[in-house]
């Protein structure tokens, strides 16, 4: 009932036509972009939001139940999807999806969207995609939500928009704002964060016009992002010198009732100073103090720098005196700014006085200060690198951040050393921040750094960020090498979602990725771990067709996939396939090892075919392949299973002759065999088997001596 009431509310919402809230062309991003695409000089009004039939009486109850039966389950029923798709229109699904939103399993819905669009050529409405994104965000599935939003904006999903494709940016934002009236508004801030962050990062190469326009549209709808995202957008605009946009965005933030913190105030003071609006910067500084927000060293440095640049040194000195009075310690940047301003005004004596003050306050003048005196900044880079060499990552980060805030030139070596040290300290998110800053400056990170960062992000569960980085590099024209790409694919496979990995691979292949042997082995490993061995064999055939020869690792993966330890009973009927794989290995004259033989030997042993198992053991010897403890434990287990415990025990002697020390598994197998036989003797009252317990005790004694391991736990486990 509640769902139907929500639908009724959405139905009566009239389409709203909104001009670009920022008074400039929507797509006036760069002169080059305009020349290339000849986009309309004025921002088109957003199209009316698609209004599906949401009258509760008009909803087909049977259709609603069929959709519900698919989307409410934890797993997707592919047969039901194929049966339903031909009888479903995009508008009908949209109505059902809204009605069922509270009962939908988001992961199932995501798989449903992918399956029916790929296999049934079904096109969903843009609003349906927005509903799905909102459900994913509401269930903290932020990575898939972000990836889906990027694909929707990029036109990589078959979506049905109410207006032209070019105006989709407005349409998506408007739909999201309208849905906030239908859904629980508690996650509205997260949705606004996601939209603004995606436009500010993923589509930054187009300029920040889209991000600012989407922000203002959401703000007019009463849907403001969090303070953190507002600060991020403002900082991005200021760094890109989109100062007019930053002023307008700041106005929306204030009108929206968000109280800025020290970071946002500092960013805006910097924006005013960069735009030669020093008076506005001073007024804002006073405002933050009245609100009880204490300025920090960055705040002071920003306003001091602005005043020095405009030649207002007396006022800059007053702010410096104020920061000392407020017990905010000046930084190296503070003094560098003063020295730079004094030198530009040819006040050499005063610059020397500043140097003297630095001495008195305990600052050690170095090349940074002296090079500032000659209006050169390159040795700040030397300072960063020196901190890194001394493992002082905190200080290195601080100097680098200050340099970025000041817009000073930073060389590639400084970025690389900081990023490398952060990766070594497993601070991959911080490393990613500086990689993004490099890309903003059109600096290409080296392949080793990229591989380490992508691998680290995946290992810490941040596959979404790693994927975004890969495509961001491509967008900048920095094609990631195959090693970096393989690290990403490996990380996605380790996450356990092969379907998502394969979807990603399709995108990567479209962008020019070329597979190598490691790529294929990674994919085969992922398939085998998920029990999709047939897919693994198909990949092996595909790599052969492409002229890439499988190696020993490929065959190891496939053999272990065939004889999965957890499904060994099911795998015993695959021994013939395993033998064929082994023969293929032999024919290719690849160097064999026990890892190749052991799965097949184990399968024969479980199947009770000990002749075949020992034949493989003999084959190993004839080919000079050393037998391992795992090989012997498989053979012992097989012999014990068919009652030949004494024969299994003789294998212990054989192991010793070959220089192998039996491990706990070997002993446990023999102990298990004897305890079972002893139990059978008691059950049948067979006095001839009275020696079995004595043999058992002898094996226990050997175990205690040879492996220095008390066997009682293993013995008790077998006696249960």
Secondary structure per residue as TSV (DSSP state, phi and psi in degrees):
chain	resnum	aa	ss	phi	psi
A	1	X	-	360.0	-44.5
A	2	X	H	-60.2	-40.0
A	3	X	H	-61.9	-41.5
A	4	X	H	-66.9	-37.3
A	5	X	H	-64.0	-39.7
A	6	X	H	-61.7	-39.8
A	7	X	H	-65.5	-39.6
A	8	X	H	-62.7	-40.0
A	9	X	H	-61.4	-40.1
A	10	X	H	-70.5	-34.8
A	11	X	H	-63.8	-39.8
A	12	X	T	-82.5	-2.8
A	13	X	-	-72.7	116.2
A	14	X	-	-77.5	149.2
A	15	X	-	-61.0	137.4
A	16	X	-	-114.6	127.1
A	17	X	-	-98.3	119.0
A	18	X	-	-120.6	124.6
A	19	X	-	-75.6	163.7
A	20	X	-	-56.9	121.7
A	21	X	S	-65.7	-22.5
A	22	X	S	-94.5	128.3
A	23	X	S	-79.9	76.3
A	24	X	S	-167.8	161.4
A	25	X	-	-60.0	140.1
A	26	X	T	-56.0	-45.0
A	27	X	T	-105.6	20.0
A	28	X	-	-79.2	78.9
A	29	X	-	-99.2	-60.2
A	30	X	-	-141.6	155.6
A	31	X	H	-58.9	-39.7
A	32	X	H	-61.9	-43.2
A	33	X	H	-64.0	-38.3
A	34	X	H	-65.1	-41.1
A	35	X	H	-66.0	-34.9
A	36	X	H	-73.3	-39.4
A	37	X	H	-110.6	-15.9
A	38	X	-	50.8	52.8
A	39	X	-	-76.5	154.7
A	40	X	-	-51.2	139.2
A	41	X	S	-69.7	-21.6
A	42	X	S	-115.4	149.0
A	43	X	-	-69.4	125.5
A	44	X	-	-70.2	146.1
A	45	X	-	-66.9	147.9
A	46	X	-	-64.9	143.8
A	47	X	-	-71.0	161.9
A	48	X	-	-62.5	141.2
A	49	X	-	-65.0	135.5
A	50	X	-	-57.4	124.2
A	51	X	-	-106.9	92.6
A	52	X	-	-71.3	165.9
A	53	X	-	-71.1	103.5
A	54	X	-	-115.4	13.8
A	55	X	-	-62.6	123.8
A	56	X	G	-55.4	-37.0
A	57	X	G	-69.7	-29.0
A	58	X	G	-78.7	-15.3
A	59	X	S	-68.5	132.0
A	60	X	-	-79.1	110.8
A	61	X	H	-59.1	-37.9
A	62	X	H	-63.7	-43.8
A	63	X	H	-64.8	-40.3
A	64	X	H	-60.0	-42.3
A	65	X	H	-66.6	-38.8
A	66	X	H	-66.1	-42.3
A	67	X	H	-66.0	-41.3
A	68	X	H	-62.0	-40.7
A	69	X	H	-63.2	-25.9
A	70	X	H	-85.2	-48.5
A	71	X	H	-81.7	-18.3
A	72	X	T	-86.5	-11.5
A	73	X	S	-80.9	153.0
A	74	X	S	-71.7	-19.5
A	75	X	S	-126.9	154.8
A	76	X	-	-88.6	131.2
A	77	X	-	-93.6	101.6
A	78	X	H	-65.8	-34.5
A	79	X	H	-63.9	-43.5
A	80	X	H	-63.5	-36.8
A	81	X	H	-62.1	-47.2
A	82	X	H	-62.9	-35.1
A	83	X	H	-72.7	-35.7
A	84	X	H	-81.1	-39.5
A	85	X	H	-51.8	-44.9
A	86	X	T	-64.3	-19.6
A	87	X	T	-103.3	15.8
A	88	X	-	-127.9	131.3
A	89	X	-	-99.5	159.2
A	90	X	H	-56.9	-39.4
A	91	X	H	-70.6	-37.9
A	92	X	H	-63.8	-44.2
A	93	X	H	-63.1	-41.0
A	94	X	H	-56.9	-44.6
A	95	X	H	-63.4	-45.6
A	96	X	H	-63.0	-41.6
A	97	X	H	-61.9	-43.9
A	98	X	H	-62.7	-43.9
A	99	X	H	-64.3	-32.6
A	100	X	T	-99.4	7.3
A	101	X	G	-52.9	-35.1
A	102	X	G	-77.3	-14.2
A	103	X	G	-109.5	9.2
A	104	X	-	-88.8	135.9
A	105	X	-	-85.4	114.0
A	106	X	H	-58.8	-40.0
A	107	X	H	-66.0	-41.0
A	108	X	H	-63.6	-42.2
A	109	X	H	-62.2	-41.1
A	110	X	H	-61.7	-44.2
A	111	X	H	-65.7	-35.6
A	112	X	H	-63.4	-47.0
A	113	X	H	-57.9	-45.8
A	114	X	H	-65.9	-44.4
A	115	X	H	-65.4	-50.7
A	116	X	H	-73.0	-28.8
A	117	X	H	-73.5	-34.9
A	118	X	H	-79.2	-43.2
A	119	X	H	-99.7	-23.1
A	120	X	S	-114.9	4.3
A	121	X	-	53.8	39.8
A	122	X	-	-91.1	136.7
A	123	X	-	-109.1	124.2
A	124	X	E	-89.8	157.6
A	125	X	E	-73.3	157.6
A	126	X	H	-60.3	-34.2
A	127	X	H	-67.0	-37.4
A	128	X	H	-60.0	-42.1
A	129	X	H	-63.0	-39.6
A	130	X	H	-66.0	-38.1
A	131	X	H	-62.5	-44.1
A	132	X	H	-62.0	-43.9
A	133	X	H	-60.1	-41.4
A	134	X	H	-65.1	-40.6
A	135	X	H	-63.4	-40.8
A	136	X	H	-63.8	-43.9
A	137	X	H	-63.2	-41.9
A	138	X	H	-63.6	-21.4
A	139	X	T	-105.9	20.4
A	140	X	T	59.9	27.6
A	141	X	-	-96.9	67.4
A	142	X	H	-72.5	-36.6
A	143	X	H	-64.0	-51.8
A	144	X	H	-64.0	-32.7
A	145	X	H	-63.8	-44.2
A	146	X	H	-64.3	-44.4
A	147	X	H	-64.1	-40.3
A	148	X	H	-66.4	-41.7
A	149	X	H	-62.2	-42.1
A	150	X	H	-60.8	-43.6
A	151	X	H	-67.8	-35.6
A	152	X	H	-65.7	-46.2
A	153	X	H	-65.3	-38.3
A	154	X	H	-78.6	-5.7
A	155	X	T	76.0	25.1
A	156	X	-	-94.4	1.6
A	157	X	S	-122.5	147.6
A	158	X	-	-76.1	83.5
A	159	X	E	-104.3	149.5
A	160	X	E	-105.7	108.6
A	161	X	-	-96.1	148.5
A	162	X	S	-72.7	-32.2
A	163	X	S	-112.4	-162.0
A	164	X	-	-69.7	157.3
A	165	X	G	-61.8	-33.2
A	166	X	G	-65.3	-25.6
A	167	X	G	-97.0	15.9
A	168	X	H	-63.0	-27.5
A	169	X	H	-61.4	-44.9
A	170	X	H	-67.8	-41.9
A	171	X	H	-62.7	-44.3
A	172	X	H	-62.4	-45.2
A	173	X	H	-64.2	-40.4
A	174	X	H	-67.8	-39.8
A	175	X	H	-61.3	-45.7
A	176	X	H	-60.6	-40.5
A	177	X	H	-66.4	-41.7
A	178	X	H	-66.6	-36.5
A	179	X	H	-65.0	-22.7
A	180	X	H	-65.0	-19.7
A	181	X	H	-80.3	-23.9
A	182	X	H	-95.2	-40.0
A	183	X	S	-86.6	171.3
A	184	X	-	-64.2	123.7
A	185	X	G	-71.3	-2.6
A	186	X	G	-62.0	-28.7
A	187	X	G	-98.7	10.5
A	188	X	H	-57.6	-39.0
A	189	X	H	-63.9	-40.6
A	190	X	H	-63.0	-39.1
A	191	X	H	-64.6	-45.7
A	192	X	H	-61.5	-41.6
A	193	X	H	-57.2	-47.0
A	194	X	H	-62.3	-48.0
A	195	X	H	-60.0	-51.8
A	196	X	H	-65.4	-40.5
A	197	X	H	-67.1	-40.3
A	198	X	H	-63.7	-45.6
A	199	X	H	-67.2	-29.4
A	200	X	H	-80.2	-20.9
A	201	X	H	-115.3	-55.1
A	202	X	T	-69.4	-30.9
A	203	X	T	-116.4	27.7
A	204	X	G	-65.0	-27.8
A	205	X	G	-64.6	-17.5
A	206	X	G	-86.8	-4.7
A	207	X	-	100.8	173.8
A	208	X	S	-98.1	9.3
A	209	X	H	-59.7	-45.6
A	210	X	H	-62.0	-46.0
A	211	X	H	-60.9	-44.0
A	212	X	H	-67.1	-40.5
A	213	X	H	-66.0	-42.7
A	214	X	H	-63.9	-41.1
A	215	X	H	-58.8	-47.4
A	216	X	H	-68.4	-35.8
A	217	X	H	-61.8	-46.2
A	218	X	H	-63.6	-40.2
A	219	X	H	-62.8	-40.1
A	220	X	H	-65.3	-25.3
A	221	X	T	-87.7	3.3
A	222	X	T	78.3	19.6
A	223	X	-	-116.8	86.5
A	224	X	-	-95.2	143.8
A	225	X	-	-68.2	176.7
A	226	X	-	-71.1	164.9
A	227	X	H	-58.4	-39.4
A	228	X	H	-61.5	-43.7
A	229	X	H	-70.3	-38.5
A	230	X	H	-59.0	-43.4
A	231	X	H	-65.1	-40.2
A	232	X	H	-62.1	-45.3
A	233	X	H	-63.2	-46.6
A	234	X	H	-59.7	-45.5
A	235	X	H	-60.9	-41.7
A	236	X	H	-63.3	-42.5
A	237	X	H	-63.9	-42.2
A	238	X	H	-66.5	-42.4
A	239	X	H	-62.7	-33.0
A	240	X	T	-86.7	5.8
A	241	X	T	61.2	24.9
A	242	X	-	-89.3	68.4
A	243	X	H	-71.3	-39.9
A	244	X	H	-61.2	-42.7
A	245	X	H	-60.6	-40.6
A	246	X	H	-64.2	-36.9
A	247	X	H	-65.1	-42.3
A	248	X	H	-68.0	-40.0
A	249	X	H	-63.8	-40.9
A	250	X	H	-61.6	-39.3
A	251	X	H	-59.8	-43.0
A	252	X	H	-62.6	-39.2
A	253	X	H	-61.6	-44.8
A	254	X	H	-67.2	-42.1
A	255	X	H	-64.7	-29.6
A	256	X	T	-78.5	-2.1
A	257	X	T	86.6	6.9
A	258	X	-	-78.3	128.3
A	259	X	-	-89.7	115.4
A	260	X	-	-63.5	151.6
A	261	X	-	-102.0	-173.7
A	262	X	H	-62.5	-33.8
A	263	X	H	-68.5	-43.0
A	264	X	H	-68.6	-42.7
A	265	X	H	-59.2	-44.2
A	266	X	H	-62.0	-39.9
A	267	X	H	-63.2	-44.2
A	268	X	H	-70.1	-35.8
A	269	X	H	-61.1	-41.6
A	270	X	H	-62.2	-41.4
A	271	X	H	-62.1	-45.0
A	272	X	H	-63.4	-41.4
A	273	X	H	-65.8	-40.6
A	274	X	H	-65.0	-30.7
A	275	X	T	-90.5	14.2
A	276	X	T	58.9	35.9
A	277	X	-	-113.4	62.2
A	278	X	H	-64.0	-34.2
A	279	X	H	-63.3	-41.0
A	280	X	H	-63.5	-37.6
A	281	X	H	-63.5	-42.3
A	282	X	H	-65.6	-42.5
A	283	X	H	-62.2	-39.8
A	284	X	H	-66.9	-37.4
A	285	X	H	-59.8	-44.1
A	286	X	H	-64.9	-39.1
A	287	X	H	-62.1	-44.0
A	288	X	H	-64.6	-34.6
A	289	X	H	-67.0	-40.2
A	290	X	H	-63.7	-31.7
A	291	X	T	-80.7	-1.9
A	292	X	T	83.6	15.5
A	293	X	-	-93.8	114.2
A	294	X	-	-77.4	123.5
A	295	X	-	-63.5	145.2
A	296	X	-	-107.7	-173.9
A	297	X	H	-63.2	-34.1
A	298	X	H	-66.5	-41.1
A	299	X	H	-57.9	-50.3
A	300	X	H	-62.0	-43.7
A	301	X	H	-61.3	-38.7
A	302	X	H	-62.1	-48.4
A	303	X	H	-73.1	-35.4
A	304	X	H	-63.5	-42.5
A	305	X	H	-62.4	-42.9
A	306	X	H	-62.8	-42.0
A	307	X	H	-68.3	-39.2
A	308	X	H	-64.3	-41.0
A	309	X	H	-62.1	-34.5
A	310	X	T	-90.7	7.6
A	311	X	T	80.3	11.6
A	312	X	-	-94.2	65.7
A	313	X	H	-68.8	-34.6
A	314	X	H	-60.7	-44.3
A	315	X	H	-67.0	-36.6
A	316	X	H	-61.5	-41.2
A	317	X	H	-63.6	-36.8
A	318	X	H	-63.2	-38.5
A	319	X	H	-68.7	-34.7
A	320	X	H	-66.1	-41.4
A	321	X	H	-63.6	-37.0
A	322	X	H	-65.8	-41.4
A	323	X	H	-65.8	-36.0
A	324	X	H	-66.9	-41.6
A	325	X	H	-61.5	-37.4
A	326	X	T	-83.5	7.0
A	327	X	T	62.9	35.6
A	328	X	-	-101.1	112.3
A	329	X	-	-71.0	129.3
A	330	X	-	-61.7	151.0
A	331	X	-	-108.7	177.4
A	332	X	H	-58.6	-37.6
A	333	X	H	-63.9	-38.8
A	334	X	H	-54.3	-49.6
A	335	X	H	-70.9	-36.1
A	336	X	H	-62.5	-39.1
A	337	X	H	-62.7	-46.2
A	338	X	H	-62.3	-46.7
A	339	X	H	-61.6	-42.2
A	340	X	H	-62.0	-44.4
A	341	X	H	-63.9	-40.5
A	342	X	H	-66.9	-40.0
A	343	X	H	-65.0	-40.5
A	344	X	H	-63.6	-29.9
A	345	X	T	-91.1	7.4
A	346	X	T	60.2	34.0
A	347	X	-	-100.5	72.8
A	348	X	H	-64.3	-42.5
A	349	X	H	-61.2	-42.5
A	350	X	H	-66.8	-34.0
A	351	X	H	-63.4	-39.1
A	352	X	H	-66.4	-33.7
A	353	X	H	-63.8	-37.9
A	354	X	H	-64.2	-40.4
A	355	X	H	-59.9	-42.1
A	356	X	H	-63.7	-41.0
A	357	X	H	-62.4	-36.7
A	358	X	H	-61.0	-43.4
A	359	X	H	-57.6	-48.2
A	360	X	H	-64.1	-30.9
A	361	X	T	-87.7	3.4
A	362	X	T	92.9	1.9
A	363	X	-	-73.1	137.7
A	364	X	-	-96.7	107.2
A	365	X	-	-60.9	138.0
A	366	X	-	-137.2	-167.2
A	367	X	H	-60.7	-27.1
A	368	X	H	-58.0	-51.3
A	369	X	H	-65.9	-46.2
A	370	X	H	-64.4	-37.1
A	371	X	H	-73.5	-26.7
A	372	X	H	-64.8	-35.4
A	373	X	H	-60.1	-29.8
A	374	X	T	-102.6	23.9
A	375	X	T	59.2	38.7
A	376	X	-	-125.7	139.6
A	377	X	-	-111.6	0.2
A	378	X	H	-63.5	-27.4
A	379	X	H	-79.2	-9.4
A	380	X	H	-59.1	-35.1
A	381	X	H	-63.1	-38.1
A	382	X	H	-64.1	-36.7
A	383	X	H	-64.7	-43.5
A	384	X	H	-57.9	-47.6
A	385	X	H	-67.5	-33.9
A	386	X	H	-65.3	-41.8
A	387	X	H	-60.3	-41.7
A	388	X	H	-63.2	-42.3
A	389	X	H	-64.8	-27.1
A	390	X	T	-91.8	8.0
A	391	X	T	62.3	30.4
A	392	X	-	-101.6	71.2
A	393	X	H	-65.6	-35.4
A	394	X	H	-60.3	-46.6
A	395	X	H	-66.0	-38.7
A	396	X	H	-62.2	-42.9
A	397	X	H	-61.9	-43.5
A	398	X	H	-61.5	-45.7
A	399	X	H	-63.9	-42.3
A	400	X	H	-62.8	-42.2
A	401	X	H	-63.1	-41.6
A	402	X	H	-63.3	-41.8
A	403	X	H	-62.5	-41.0
A	404	X	H	-66.7	-41.7
A	405	X	H	-62.7	-33.7
A	406	X	H	-85.4	-8.8
A	407	X	T	73.2	25.9
A	408	X	-	-80.4	152.0
A	409	X	-	-67.6	132.3
A	410	X	-	-122.7	127.9
A	411	X	-	-84.7	165.7
A	412	X	H	-64.1	-33.7
A	413	X	H	-62.9	-37.8
A	414	X	H	-65.0	-47.7
A	415	X	H	-57.8	-47.3
A	416	X	H	-62.5	-41.6
A	417	X	H	-67.0	-40.8
A	418	X	H	-65.9	-46.0
A	419	X	H	-62.5	-42.8
A	420	X	H	-62.1	-43.3
A	421	X	H	-67.2	-37.6
A	422	X	H	-63.7	-40.6
A	423	X	H	-64.3	-40.9
A	424	X	H	-62.7	-27.5
A	425	X	T	-95.8	12.5
A	426	X	T	61.3	26.9
A	427	X	-	-100.1	69.5
A	428	X	H	-72.6	-31.6
A	429	X	H	-66.4	-42.3
A	430	X	H	-64.2	-40.4
A	431	X	H	-61.5	-40.2
A	432	X	H	-62.5	-38.2
A	433	X	H	-57.3	-45.3
A	434	X	H	-74.8	-30.7
A	435	X	H	-60.6	-43.7
A	436	X	H	-62.3	-38.5
A	437	X	H	-64.5	-37.8
A	438	X	H	-60.1	-46.6
A	439	X	H	-64.0	-35.3
A	440	X	H	-59.0	-31.6
A	441	X	T	-95.3	12.7
A	442	X	T	58.5	33.2
A	443	X	-	-99.6	130.4
A	444	X	-	-91.8	117.7
A	445	X	-	-63.1	147.5
A	446	X	-	-71.6	159.4
A	447	X	H	-62.5	-36.8
A	448	X	H	-62.1	-43.6
A	449	X	H	-62.2	-45.3
A	450	X	H	-61.5	-43.8
A	451	X	H	-63.6	-44.2
A	452	X	H	-62.6	-40.7
A	453	X	H	-70.5	-45.7
A	454	X	H	-60.3	-45.2
A	455	X	H	-62.1	-44.1
A	456	X	H	-64.6	-42.0
A	457	X	H	-60.7	-43.4
A	458	X	H	-65.3	-40.9
A	459	X	H	-65.2	-26.6
A	460	X	T	-98.3	17.9
A	461	X	T	79.3	15.9
A	462	X	-	-108.7	54.7
A	463	X	H	-62.0	-36.2
A	464	X	H	-59.3	-43.4
A	465	X	H	-65.5	-37.4
A	466	X	H	-65.3	-42.0
A	467	X	H	-62.5	-45.6
A	468	X	H	-59.6	-41.9
A	469	X	H	-62.0	-42.6
A	470	X	H	-58.0	-48.2
A	471	X	H	-72.9	-30.8
A	472	X	H	-64.1	-42.5
A	473	X	H	-58.5	-44.3
A	474	X	H	-63.2	-41.1
A	475	X	H	-62.2	-28.7
A	476	X	T	-86.0	-1.2
A	477	X	T	84.8	9.8
A	478	X	-	-100.2	87.7
A	479	X	-	-67.6	119.6
A	480	X	-	-63.2	142.9
A	481	X	-	-77.6	173.7
A	482	X	H	-65.5	-30.4
A	483	X	H	-66.3	-44.5
A	484	X	H	-64.0	-43.5
A	485	X	H	-62.4	-40.9
A	486	X	H	-65.4	-36.0
A	487	X	H	-62.6	-39.0
A	488	X	H	-67.5	-45.6
A	489	X	H	-62.8	-41.5
A	490	X	H	-60.7	-44.2
A	491	X	H	-63.4	-39.0
A	492	X	H	-67.1	-41.0
A	493	X	H	-64.0	-41.3
A	494	X	H	-63.1	-28.3
A	495	X	T	-69.0	-17.3
A	496	X	T	91.1	8.8
A	497	X	-	-114.4	88.5
A	498	X	H	-67.4	-32.8
A	499	X	H	-63.3	-44.8
A	500	X	H	-64.5	-37.3
A	501	X	H	-63.6	-44.0
A	502	X	H	-65.7	-36.5
A	503	X	H	-62.2	-43.5
A	504	X	H	-62.1	-42.7
A	505	X	H	-60.4	-38.3
A	506	X	H	-59.6	-44.1
A	507	X	H	-63.1	-42.5
A	508	X	H	-66.1	-39.1
A	509	X	H	-64.3	-38.4
A	510	X	H	-62.5	-28.9
A	511	X	T	-89.9	5.9
A	512	X	T	103.5	9.7
A	513	X	-	-65.9	134.6
A	514	X	-	-114.0	126.6
A	515	X	-	-72.9	150.7
A	516	X	-	-126.7	-172.0
A	517	X	H	-62.0	-39.5
A	518	X	H	-64.3	-39.3
A	519	X	H	-58.3	-50.1
A	520	X	H	-63.0	-43.7
A	521	X	H	-61.6	-38.1
A	522	X	H	-62.4	-44.8
A	523	X	H	-67.0	-41.2
A	524	X	H	-62.0	-41.9
A	525	X	H	-60.1	-45.2
A	526	X	H	-61.8	-42.4
A	527	X	H	-64.0	-44.9
A	528	X	H	-65.2	-37.5
A	529	X	H	-65.7	-29.6
A	530	X	T	-90.7	7.8
A	531	X	T	80.5	9.9
A	532	X	-	-96.2	66.0
A	533	X	H	-66.9	-36.3
A	534	X	H	-58.9	-40.2
A	535	X	H	-63.6	-36.4
A	536	X	H	-61.8	-43.2
A	537	X	H	-65.8	-36.2
A	538	X	H	-63.9	-39.7
A	539	X	H	-64.8	-36.9
A	540	X	H	-62.6	-43.1
A	541	X	H	-65.1	-37.7
A	542	X	H	-64.9	-40.3
A	543	X	H	-67.8	-34.5
A	544	X	H	-65.0	-42.9
A	545	X	H	-61.2	-30.4
A	546	X	T	-89.0	8.3
A	547	X	T	81.0	16.5
A	548	X	-	-104.7	113.9
A	549	X	-	-80.3	130.1
A	550	X	-	-60.4	147.9
A	551	X	-	-110.7	-175.4
A	552	X	H	-60.5	-32.3
A	553	X	H	-66.6	-38.4
A	554	X	H	-58.0	-48.8
A	555	X	H	-67.1	-38.1
A	556	X	H	-56.7	-46.2
A	557	X	H	-60.6	-45.0
A	558	X	H	-68.4	-41.0
A	559	X	H	-63.9	-43.6
A	560	X	H	-67.7	-32.3
A	561	X	H	-66.4	-40.4
A	562	X	H	-62.6	-44.6
A	563	X	T	-110.4	61.9
A	564	X	-	-57.0	128.7
A	565	X	G	-57.2	-36.9
A	566	X	G	-78.9	-11.8
A	567	X	G	-131.8	40.5
A	568	X	H	-64.7	-32.5
A	569	X	H	-64.9	-36.8
A	570	X	H	-74.6	-26.1
A	571	X	H	-82.6	-11.7
A	572	X	G	-65.5	-23.7
A	573	X	G	-81.5	5.9
A	574	X	G	-108.1	14.7
A	575	X	H	-65.2	-33.4
A	576	X	H	-64.9	-41.1
A	577	X	H	-64.3	-37.9
A	578	X	H	-65.5	-40.8
A	579	X	H	-61.6	-41.7
A	580	X	H	-61.6	-40.5
A	581	X	H	-64.6	-39.8
A	582	X	H	-65.3	-42.5
A	583	X	H	-63.3	-37.5
A	584	X	H	-63.5	-39.6
A	585	X	H	-60.1	-45.6
A	586	X	H	-63.1	-42.5
A	587	X	H	-65.3	-28.7
A	588	X	T	-84.4	-1.6
A	589	X	T	58.4	36.6
A	590	X	-	-82.0	150.2
A	591	X	-	-70.2	119.2
A	592	X	-	-89.2	158.8
A	593	X	-	-146.4	174.3
A	594	X	H	-66.3	-25.6
A	595	X	H	-62.4	-31.3
A	596	X	H	-72.7	-44.1
A	597	X	H	-74.8	-37.9
A	598	X	H	-56.8	-43.6
A	599	X	H	-60.3	-39.1
A	600	X	H	-70.7	-40.3
A	601	X	H	-60.4	-44.0
A	602	X	H	-62.2	-41.3
A	603	X	H	-61.5	-43.1
A	604	X	H	-63.3	-40.8
A	605	X	H	-64.2	-44.6
A	606	X	H	-63.0	-34.4
A	607	X	T	-77.5	-7.6
A	608	X	T	82.5	6.7
A	609	X	-	-92.9	77.2
A	610	X	H	-72.1	-28.7
A	611	X	H	-60.2	-44.7
A	612	X	H	-66.4	-37.6
A	613	X	H	-63.5	-45.3
A	614	X	H	-71.0	-28.0
A	615	X	H	-62.1	-41.6
A	616	X	H	-67.5	-35.9
A	617	X	H	-61.4	-43.8
A	618	X	H	-65.3	-35.9
A	619	X	H	-63.6	-38.1
A	620	X	H	-60.2	-45.8
A	621	X	H	-63.5	-42.3
A	622	X	H	-65.6	-26.8
A	623	X	T	-95.5	4.3
A	624	X	T	74.4	22.9
A	625	X	-	-90.1	118.2
A	626	X	-	-64.3	136.9
A	627	X	-	-78.5	145.7
A	628	X	-	-110.1	171.2
A	629	X	H	-58.4	-36.1
A	630	X	H	-63.7	-38.0
A	631	X	H	-60.5	-50.2
A	632	X	H	-65.8	-39.8
A	633	X	H	-63.5	-34.5
A	634	X	H	-63.2	-46.8
A	635	X	H	-64.3	-42.4
A	636	X	H	-61.1	-43.4
A	637	X	H	-61.4	-43.1
A	638	X	H	-63.4	-42.7
A	639	X	H	-65.4	-42.6
A	640	X	H	-63.6	-34.8
A	641	X	H	-63.7	-29.5
A	642	X	T	-102.8	15.0
A	643	X	T	87.3	4.3
A	644	X	-	-94.3	63.2
A	645	X	H	-68.8	-38.9
A	646	X	H	-61.8	-41.0
A	647	X	H	-62.1	-38.0
A	648	X	H	-64.7	-39.9
A	649	X	H	-64.3	-34.6
A	650	X	H	-62.0	-26.3
A	651	X	H	-66.1	-24.0
A	652	X	H	-62.1	-42.2
A	653	X	H	-64.1	-40.3
A	654	X	H	-62.3	-40.2
A	655	X	H	-61.3	-44.5
A	656	X	H	-62.3	-38.7
A	657	X	H	-63.5	-30.6
A	658	X	T	-89.4	6.4
A	659	X	T	81.4	16.1
A	660	X	-	-100.9	130.7
A	661	X	-	-90.0	118.4
A	662	X	-	-56.5	138.9
A	663	X	-	-99.0	-177.2
A	664	X	H	-61.6	-35.0
A	665	X	H	-62.7	-43.5
A	666	X	H	-60.3	-49.2
A	667	X	H	-63.9	-41.6
A	668	X	H	-61.0	-37.6
A	669	X	H	-62.3	-45.8
A	670	X	H	-66.3	-43.9
A	671	X	H	-58.0	-43.7
A	672	X	H	-60.1	-41.6
A	673	X	H	-63.0	-45.2
A	674	X	H	-68.2	-39.6
A	675	X	H	-65.5	-37.6
A	676	X	H	-66.0	-43.6
A	677	X	H	-64.2	-40.1
A	678	X	H	-62.1	-40.0
A	679	X	H	-63.5	-42.2
A	680	X	H	-63.4	-37.4
A	681	X	H	-62.1	-43.1
A	682	X	H	-65.0	-37.1
A	683	X	H	-68.4	-35.9
A	684	X	H	-97.0	-3.0
A	685	X	T	54.6	42.0
A	686	X	-	-89.5	104.6
A	687	X	G	-69.3	-18.2
A	688	X	G	-70.8	-18.8
A	689	X	G	-96.4	19.5
A	690	X	G	-65.7	-19.8
A	691	X	H	-74.5	-13.9
A	692	X	H	-57.7	-46.9
A	693	X	H	-61.9	-34.1
A	694	X	H	-65.3	-42.4
A	695	X	H	-62.3	-38.2
A	696	X	H	-60.9	-45.5
A	697	X	H	-64.9	-35.3
A	698	X	H	-64.6	-43.0
A	699	X	H	-63.5	-39.2
A	700	X	H	-62.3	-39.9
A	701	X	H	-63.3	-44.7
A	702	X	H	-60.0	-43.1
A	703	X	H	-60.6	-41.7
A	704	X	H	-65.3	-37.5
A	705	X	H	-79.7	-49.3
A	706	X	H	-76.3	-41.7
A	707	X	S	-103.4	2.6
A	708	X	-	50.1	43.5
A	709	X	-	-134.5	125.4
A	710	X	-	-68.2	125.1
A	711	X	-	-90.3	4.3
A	712	X	H	-66.2	-36.7
A	713	X	H	-63.1	-43.8
A	714	X	H	-63.5	-39.6
A	715	X	H	-64.4	-46.0
A	716	X	H	-63.2	-36.0
A	717	X	H	-62.7	-38.0
A	718	X	H	-78.1	-22.0
A	719	X	H	-82.7	-9.6
A	720	X	-	-67.2	360.0
